[in-house]
Amino acid sequence: MSKGLIMHSLIVICFGLSAYKVGATVQSVPNPIPESVFELNSESLKNKSKDDLEKEMGRPLKFKEKAALKLVKRKLKKNEHLNGTDALEDVHTEGLAIAGFTLGLIALFVMGIILGPLAFIFSAIALYRILKQPATRKGKGLSIAGMILGVVAAVGWFVVVVFFGD
């Protein structure tokens, strides 16, 4: 026999043994516990309370699960064809709400006359979008806080510049 044929035969034998070994170690789990509460049945997700879901999962809900649960339930009630994971992916925090809040915080300390109105405008647009589509957008609290911070920063910096700007 040639060396090439021997090498090919050894490779085939090794591949066959490794495939056999991998196949032998795979076992099915009868009732796997889902990693996320949103992987549960959509009916139980819609109808059960947070405590009931924690009992079903066998653990306390994670922060992300608690935060999104109300919005996902609302989304599932409006769209019967979705499951929990799809409903979770459809709910987004409004980016302008995050930007407005962040600008409002920064405006308290730096360039409040410029950044304050920007924070207010971004947050107002975000609040409008959230109120227009409450089932798919969240961040109402962030947008309201951004509006308040924007006004406080702009007025505060205006007072500082006018009265103490000498």
N, C-alpha and C positions, 0 to 999 in steps of 0.2 A: 504494500500500500504506500501511497505517496504521502508526504508530509501535509500537503494541502487537504487531502481527503480526511486524514486523521484529525486535523484542526477543525474542519467543518463538522465532523461527527461529534467531537468534544463540545463544540459550541451548541449544537442542537441538543445534546444530552443535558448540558448545564441549563439551557433555556427551559427545557421541558421540566427538569427538576425544580427550578425556581418557580415556574408557573404552577406546578403541582403544590408546592409548599405554600405559596401565596393563596391559592384557592382553598387549601385545607384550613387556613387560619381565619377565613371570613365566616363570621357567625351573625345570624340575624337576631336582633333584639325585639322581643315581642311588642312592647309598648314603650317606645323611646320617649323620654321626657323632652319636650321642646325647649330650646335654649331661650326663646323669647316668648313673652305672653302673646305676641301678635301672630305666632305660628299656630295658636289654638284654633279650634273651630269658630267660624265667624258668628254662629248663633250663640254660643256660650260667651263669646267676647262681647256681644251686644247686650245680652240679658243678665250677666252676672255682675255683682259688685266687685270692688277692688279686693275686699277680704275673701270673697269666694274664689276669685282668680288666684290669689296667693295660696289658698288651700289646694287648688287644683295643680298649681305649679310645684307645690311643696317647698316654696321659698318665698321670702319677701320680694316684691317687685323692685326692679332697679329704678333709679331716678328717671332715666329716659322713658321707661315704661309708664311710670306714674304721670309724668308730664304730658305725654302724648295720648294717654288712654281716653280722655274725654273727647278729644278731637277725632280719634279713630272711631269711637263708638258712634259719634254723630255722622261721620263719613259712611260707615257701614249701614246705618239706618236709611240714608238717602240713596245709596247704591248697593242693592242687594247682590249684584254679581261679583263684588270685590271680596277678597279675603283680608285678614288682618294685616298681612305684610304689604299688600298692594295699597291698602288704605293708609298705612303709615308712610309709604313713599309718596303719596299724594299730598300729605300735609307738610308745608314748608314754613319756616320762620321767615318773615319778610325781611329781606336784606337791607332795605332802606330803614327799617325800624332799628336794626342793629347799628347801622351807620349813623343815624340821627342821635341815638343814645350815646354812642361813642364820641361824636362831635360835641354833644352837649357837655359831657364830662370834661373833655379837653378844653372847651371854651370857658369853663369856670376858672381855669388857670392861665390860659394863653389865648390871646387875640379873640376875646369874647365878642367884640363888636362885629367881627367878620364871621367867626365860626358859630356864634349863637343863632343868628338868623338862618344859616345853612342847616343847623341841627333842627330848628323849628320846621323849615320847609321839608327836609327829608322825612321827618317824623310825621308831618301832616299828610304827605303823600302816602306813606306806609299805612297810616291809620285809615285813610280813605280806601286803600286796596283791601285791607283786612276786613273792614266793615262791608265792603262790596262782595267779598268771597270768604265768609267766615268758615266755611267747611274745609277749605284747602289752604288757608293762610292763618298763621298765628303770630303773636308778637304785639298784641294790643297794648299790654302793659309797658313794653319797651318803647313803643312809639309815644305813648302819653308821657312817660318819664322823659324822653328825648325832647318833647315839646316844652315841658316845664323847665328842664335844664337849659334849653336854648334861650327861653325868655329871661330866666334869672341871670344867665351869663351875659346876655346882651345889655340888659338894664344895669346890671352891676358894673360892667366895664364902662358903660356910658356915664354912670355917676362918677366913677373913679376918674375918667378922663376929663369930664367937665369941671368937677369940683377940686380935684387934686392934681390936675395936669399942668400946673405952672412950672 
